[in-house]
Amino acid sequence: MKKLQAHKEGPMIERSIGWFRKARDADNAVDSFVMQWIAFNSFYGIFDPQKKGDLTAIGNLINAHPSTD
Protein backbone atom coordinates (compact mmCIF):
# COMPACT_ATOMS: atom_id res chain seq x y z
CA MET A 1 0.00 0.00 0.00
CA LYS A 2 2.96 2.33 0.61
CA LYS A 3 3.97 2.09 -3.05
CA LEU A 4 0.46 3.11 -4.08
CA GLN A 5 0.46 6.09 -1.72
CA ALA A 6 3.83 7.21 -3.07
CA HIS A 7 2.70 6.90 -6.71
CA LYS A 8 1.73 10.19 -8.32
CA GLU A 9 -1.52 8.63 -9.59
CA GLY A 10 -2.22 6.92 -6.25
CA PRO A 11 -5.56 8.65 -5.58
CA MET A 12 -6.92 7.72 -9.02
CA ILE A 13 -5.76 4.13 -8.62
CA GLU A 14 -7.33 3.95 -5.15
CA ARG A 15 -10.60 5.29 -6.58
CA SER A 16 -10.55 2.63 -9.28
CA ILE A 17 -9.87 -0.14 -6.75
CA GLY A 18 -12.73 1.17 -4.62
CA TRP A 19 -15.17 0.87 -7.52
CA PHE A 20 -13.93 -2.66 -8.31
CA ARG A 21 -14.57 -3.62 -4.68
CA LYS A 22 -18.08 -2.16 -4.83
CA ALA A 23 -18.70 -4.15 -8.02
CA ARG A 24 -17.49 -7.33 -6.35
CA ASP A 25 -19.91 -6.82 -3.48
CA ALA A 26 -22.92 -5.78 -5.60
CA ASP A 27 -26.05 -7.92 -5.38
CA ASN A 28 -27.22 -7.09 -8.88
CA ALA A 29 -25.38 -8.01 -12.09
CA VAL A 30 -26.29 -4.72 -13.77
CA ASP A 31 -25.04 -2.70 -10.80
CA SER A 32 -21.84 -4.73 -10.78
CA PHE A 33 -21.29 -4.11 -14.50
CA VAL A 34 -21.83 -0.36 -14.13
CA MET A 35 -19.42 -0.20 -11.20
CA GLN A 36 -16.81 -2.18 -13.15
CA TRP A 37 -17.20 0.25 -16.05
CA ILE A 38 -16.68 3.21 -13.70
CA ALA A 39 -13.59 1.51 -12.26
CA PHE A 40 -12.18 0.88 -15.73
CA ASN A 41 -12.84 4.49 -16.76
CA SER A 42 -11.09 5.86 -13.70
CA PHE A 43 -8.13 3.54 -14.31
CA TYR A 44 -7.53 4.20 -17.99
CA GLY A 45 -7.80 7.94 -17.40
CA ILE A 46 -4.35 7.70 -15.85
CA PHE A 47 -2.95 6.88 -19.30
CA ASP A 48 -4.22 10.13 -20.88
CA PRO A 49 -2.58 13.00 -18.97
CA GLN A 50 -3.38 15.51 -21.75
CA LYS A 51 -7.08 14.48 -21.65
CA LYS A 52 -7.29 13.87 -25.41
CA GLY A 53 -10.15 11.41 -25.04
CA ASP A 54 -11.18 7.87 -24.30
CA LEU A 55 -9.69 6.30 -27.44
CA THR A 56 -6.32 7.88 -26.73
CA ALA A 57 -6.38 6.76 -23.11
CA ILE A 58 -7.34 3.17 -23.93
CA GLY A 59 -4.75 3.03 -26.72
CA ASN A 60 -2.08 4.32 -24.34
CA LEU A 61 -3.13 1.74 -21.73
CA ILE A 62 -2.87 -1.11 -24.23
CA ASN A 63 0.45 0.12 -25.60
CA ALA A 64 1.90 0.55 -22.09
CA HIS A 65 1.92 -3.18 -21.51
CA PRO A 66 4.06 -5.65 -23.43
CA SER A 67 2.46 -8.13 -25.74
CA THR A 68 2.31 -11.78 -24.70
CA ASP A 69 2.68 -13.06 -28.27
Chimera marker file (.cmm) of the C-alpha trace (Angstrom):
<marker_set name="trace">
<marker id="1" x="0.000" y="0.000" z="0.000" r="1" g="1" b="0" radius="0.5"/>
<marker id="2" x="2.963" y="2.333" z="0.610" r="1" g="1" b="0" radius="0.5"/>
<marker id="3" x="3.969" y="2.088" z="-3.050" r="1" g="1" b="0" radius="0.5"/>
<marker id="4" x="0.460" y="3.111" z="-4.079" r="1" g="1" b="0" radius="0.5"/>
<marker id="5" x="0.462" y="6.087" z="-1.718" r="1" g="1" b="0" radius="0.5"/>
<marker id="6" x="3.828" y="7.206" z="-3.072" r="1" g="1" b="0" radius="0.5"/>
<marker id="7" x="2.703" y="6.902" z="-6.709" r="1" g="1" b="0" radius="0.5"/>
<marker id="8" x="1.726" y="10.192" z="-8.319" r="1" g="1" b="0" radius="0.5"/>
<marker id="9" x="-1.518" y="8.626" z="-9.587" r="1" g="1" b="0" radius="0.5"/>
<marker id="10" x="-2.221" y="6.921" z="-6.253" r="1" g="1" b="0" radius="0.5"/>
<marker id="11" x="-5.556" y="8.649" z="-5.579" r="1" g="1" b="0" radius="0.5"/>
<marker id="12" x="-6.923" y="7.715" z="-9.021" r="1" g="1" b="0" radius="0.5"/>
<marker id="13" x="-5.762" y="4.126" z="-8.616" r="1" g="1" b="0" radius="0.5"/>
<marker id="14" x="-7.331" y="3.948" z="-5.151" r="1" g="1" b="0" radius="0.5"/>
<marker id="15" x="-10.596" y="5.293" z="-6.584" r="1" g="1" b="0" radius="0.5"/>
<marker id="16" x="-10.549" y="2.629" z="-9.281" r="1" g="1" b="0" radius="0.5"/>
<marker id="17" x="-9.871" y="-0.139" z="-6.750" r="1" g="1" b="0" radius="0.5"/>
<marker id="18" x="-12.726" y="1.168" z="-4.617" r="1" g="1" b="0" radius="0.5"/>
<marker id="19" x="-15.166" y="0.873" z="-7.524" r="1" g="1" b="0" radius="0.5"/>
<marker id="20" x="-13.933" y="-2.656" z="-8.309" r="1" g="1" b="0" radius="0.5"/>
<marker id="21" x="-14.565" y="-3.620" z="-4.684" r="1" g="1" b="0" radius="0.5"/>
<marker id="22" x="-18.078" y="-2.159" z="-4.828" r="1" g="1" b="0" radius="0.5"/>
<marker id="23" x="-18.700" y="-4.147" z="-8.016" r="1" g="1" b="0" radius="0.5"/>
<marker id="24" x="-17.487" y="-7.331" z="-6.354" r="1" g="1" b="0" radius="0.5"/>
<marker id="25" x="-19.911" y="-6.816" z="-3.480" r="1" g="1" b="0" radius="0.5"/>
<marker id="26" x="-22.919" y="-5.775" z="-5.596" r="1" g="1" b="0" radius="0.5"/>
<marker id="27" x="-26.051" y="-7.919" z="-5.377" r="1" g="1" b="0" radius="0.5"/>
<marker id="28" x="-27.223" y="-7.093" z="-8.881" r="1" g="1" b="0" radius="0.5"/>
<marker id="29" x="-25.377" y="-8.007" z="-12.094" r="1" g="1" b="0" radius="0.5"/>
<marker id="30" x="-26.294" y="-4.722" z="-13.773" r="1" g="1" b="0" radius="0.5"/>
<marker id="31" x="-25.041" y="-2.696" z="-10.800" r="1" g="1" b="0" radius="0.5"/>
<marker id="32" x="-21.845" y="-4.734" z="-10.783" r="1" g="1" b="0" radius="0.5"/>
<marker id="33" x="-21.294" y="-4.106" z="-14.504" r="1" g="1" b="0" radius="0.5"/>
<marker id="34" x="-21.829" y="-0.355" z="-14.128" r="1" g="1" b="0" radius="0.5"/>
<marker id="35" x="-19.417" y="-0.202" z="-11.196" r="1" g="1" b="0" radius="0.5"/>
<marker id="36" x="-16.805" y="-2.176" z="-13.152" r="1" g="1" b="0" radius="0.5"/>
<marker id="37" x="-17.203" y="0.246" z="-16.045" r="1" g="1" b="0" radius="0.5"/>
<marker id="38" x="-16.683" y="3.207" z="-13.703" r="1" g="1" b="0" radius="0.5"/>
<marker id="39" x="-13.594" y="1.506" z="-12.258" r="1" g="1" b="0" radius="0.5"/>
<marker id="40" x="-12.180" y="0.884" z="-15.727" r="1" g="1" b="0" radius="0.5"/>
<marker id="41" x="-12.840" y="4.494" z="-16.758" r="1" g="1" b="0" radius="0.5"/>
<marker id="42" x="-11.087" y="5.856" z="-13.699" r="1" g="1" b="0" radius="0.5"/>
<marker id="43" x="-8.133" y="3.541" z="-14.311" r="1" g="1" b="0" radius="0.5"/>
<marker id="44" x="-7.531" y="4.201" z="-17.991" r="1" g="1" b="0" radius="0.5"/>
<marker id="45" x="-7.801" y="7.939" z="-17.402" r="1" g="1" b="0" radius="0.5"/>
<marker id="46" x="-4.347" y="7.698" z="-15.854" r="1" g="1" b="0" radius="0.5"/>
<marker id="47" x="-2.953" y="6.884" z="-19.303" r="1" g="1" b="0" radius="0.5"/>
<marker id="48" x="-4.216" y="10.129" z="-20.877" r="1" g="1" b="0" radius="0.5"/>
<marker id="49" x="-2.575" y="12.998" z="-18.971" r="1" g="1" b="0" radius="0.5"/>
<marker id="50" x="-3.380" y="15.506" z="-21.752" r="1" g="1" b="0" radius="0.5"/>
<marker id="51" x="-7.080" y="14.477" z="-21.652" r="1" g="1" b="0" radius="0.5"/>
<marker id="52" x="-7.291" y="13.871" z="-25.405" r="1" g="1" b="0" radius="0.5"/>
<marker id="53" x="-10.151" y="11.405" z="-25.041" r="1" g="1" b="0" radius="0.5"/>
<marker id="54" x="-11.176" y="7.866" z="-24.299" r="1" g="1" b="0" radius="0.5"/>
<marker id="55" x="-9.689" y="6.304" z="-27.438" r="1" g="1" b="0" radius="0.5"/>
<marker id="56" x="-6.316" y="7.878" z="-26.733" r="1" g="1" b="0" radius="0.5"/>
<marker id="57" x="-6.378" y="6.756" z="-23.105" r="1" g="1" b="0" radius="0.5"/>
<marker id="58" x="-7.338" y="3.170" z="-23.934" r="1" g="1" b="0" radius="0.5"/>
<marker id="59" x="-4.745" y="3.028" z="-26.716" r="1" g="1" b="0" radius="0.5"/>
<marker id="60" x="-2.077" y="4.317" z="-24.336" r="1" g="1" b="0" radius="0.5"/>
<marker id="61" x="-3.127" y="1.738" z="-21.732" r="1" g="1" b="0" radius="0.5"/>
<marker id="62" x="-2.872" y="-1.106" z="-24.229" r="1" g="1" b="0" radius="0.5"/>
<marker id="63" x="0.453" y="0.123" z="-25.596" r="1" g="1" b="0" radius="0.5"/>
<marker id="64" x="1.899" y="0.553" z="-22.093" r="1" g="1" b="0" radius="0.5"/>
<marker id="65" x="1.921" y="-3.179" z="-21.514" r="1" g="1" b="0" radius="0.5"/>
<marker id="66" x="4.058" y="-5.651" z="-23.433" r="1" g="1" b="0" radius="0.5"/>
<marker id="67" x="2.464" y="-8.132" z="-25.739" r="1" g="1" b="0" radius="0.5"/>
<marker id="68" x="2.314" y="-11.778" z="-24.704" r="1" g="1" b="0" radius="0.5"/>
<marker id="69" x="2.677" y="-13.055" z="-28.273" r="1" g="1" b="0" radius="0.5"/>
<link id1="1" id2="2" r="1" g="1" b="0" radius="0.2"/>
<link id1="2" id2="3" r="1" g="1" b="0" radius="0.2"/>
<link id1="3" id2="4" r="1" g="1" b="0" radius="0.2"/>
<link id1="4" id2="5" r="1" g="1" b="0" radius="0.2"/>
<link id1="5" id2="6" r="1" g="1" b="0" radius="0.2"/>
<link id1="6" id2="7" r="1" g="1" b="0" radius="0.2"/>
<link id1="7" id2="8" r="1" g="1" b="0" radius="0.2"/>
<link id1="8" id2="9" r="1" g="1" b="0" radius="0.2"/>
<link id1="9" id2="10" r="1" g="1" b="0" radius="0.2"/>
<link id1="10" id2="11" r="1" g="1" b="0" radius="0.2"/>
<link id1="11" id2="12" r="1" g="1" b="0" radius="0.2"/>
<link id1="12" id2="13" r="1" g="1" b="0" radius="0.2"/>
<link id1="13" id2="14" r="1" g="1" b="0" radius="0.2"/>
<link id1="14" id2="15" r="1" g="1" b="0" radius="0.2"/>
<link id1="15" id2="16" r="1" g="1" b="0" radius="0.2"/>
<link id1="16" id2="17" r="1" g="1" b="0" radius="0.2"/>
<link id1="17" id2="18" r="1" g="1" b="0" radius="0.2"/>
<link id1="18" id2="19" r="1" g="1" b="0" radius="0.2"/>
<link id1="19" id2="20" r="1" g="1" b="0" radius="0.2"/>
<link id1="20" id2="21" r="1" g="1" b="0" radius="0.2"/>
<link id1="21" id2="22" r="1" g="1" b="0" radius="0.2"/>
<link id1="22" id2="23" r="1" g="1" b="0" radius="0.2"/>
<link id1="23" id2="24" r="1" g="1" b="0" radius="0.2"/>
<link id1="24" id2="25" r="1" g="1" b="0" radius="0.2"/>
<link id1="25" id2="26" r="1" g="1" b="0" radius="0.2"/>
<link id1="26" id2="27" r="1" g="1" b="0" radius="0.2"/>
<link id1="27" id2="28" r="1" g="1" b="0" radius="0.2"/>
<link id1="28" id2="29" r="1" g="1" b="0" radius="0.2"/>
<link id1="29" id2="30" r="1" g="1" b="0" radius="0.2"/>
<link id1="30" id2="31" r="1" g="1" b="0" radius="0.2"/>
<link id1="31" id2="32" r="1" g="1" b="0" radius="0.2"/>
<link id1="32" id2="33" r="1" g="1" b="0" radius="0.2"/>
<link id1="33" id2="34" r="1" g="1" b="0" radius="0.2"/>
<link id1="34" id2="35" r="1" g="1" b="0" radius="0.2"/>
<link id1="35" id2="36" r="1" g="1" b="0" radius="0.2"/>
<link id1="36" id2="37" r="1" g="1" b="0" radius="0.2"/>
<link id1="37" id2="38" r="1" g="1" b="0" radius="0.2"/>
<link id1="38" id2="39" r="1" g="1" b="0" radius="0.2"/>
<link id1="39" id2="40" r="1" g="1" b="0" radius="0.2"/>
<link id1="40" id2="41" r="1" g="1" b="0" radius="0.2"/>
<link id1="41" id2="42" r="1" g="1" b="0" radius="0.2"/>
<link id1="42" id2="43" r="1" g="1" b="0" radius="0.2"/>
<link id1="43" id2="44" r="1" g="1" b="0" radius="0.2"/>
<link id1="44" id2="45" r="1" g="1" b="0" radius="0.2"/>
<link id1="45" id2="46" r="1" g="1" b="0" radius="0.2"/>
<link id1="46" id2="47" r="1" g="1" b="0" radius="0.2"/>
<link id1="47" id2="48" r="1" g="1" b="0" radius="0.2"/>
<link id1="48" id2="49" r="1" g="1" b="0" radius="0.2"/>
<link id1="49" id2="50" r="1" g="1" b="0" radius="0.2"/>
<link id1="50" id2="51" r="1" g="1" b="0" radius="0.2"/>
<link id1="51" id2="52" r="1" g="1" b="0" radius="0.2"/>
<link id1="52" id2="53" r="1" g="1" b="0" radius="0.2"/>
<link id1="53" id2="54" r="1" g="1" b="0" radius="0.2"/>
<link id1="54" id2="55" r="1" g="1" b="0" radius="0.2"/>
<link id1="55" id2="56" r="1" g="1" b="0" radius="0.2"/>
<link id1="56" id2="57" r="1" g="1" b="0" radius="0.2"/>
<link id1="57" id2="58" r="1" g="1" b="0" radius="0.2"/>
<link id1="58" id2="59" r="1" g="1" b="0" radius="0.2"/>
<link id1="59" id2="60" r="1" g="1" b="0" radius="0.2"/>
<link id1="60" id2="61" r="1" g="1" b="0" radius="0.2"/>
<link id1="61" id2="62" r="1" g="1" b="0" radius="0.2"/>
<link id1="62" id2="63" r="1" g="1" b="0" radius="0.2"/>
<link id1="63" id2="64" r="1" g="1" b="0" radius="0.2"/>
<link id1="64" id2="65" r="1" g="1" b="0" radius="0.2"/>
<link id1="65" id2="66" r="1" g="1" b="0" radius="0.2"/>
<link id1="66" id2="67" r="1" g="1" b="0" radius="0.2"/>
<link id1="67" id2="68" r="1" g="1" b="0" radius="0.2"/>
<link id1="68" id2="69" r="1" g="1" b="0" radius="0.2"/>
</marker_set>
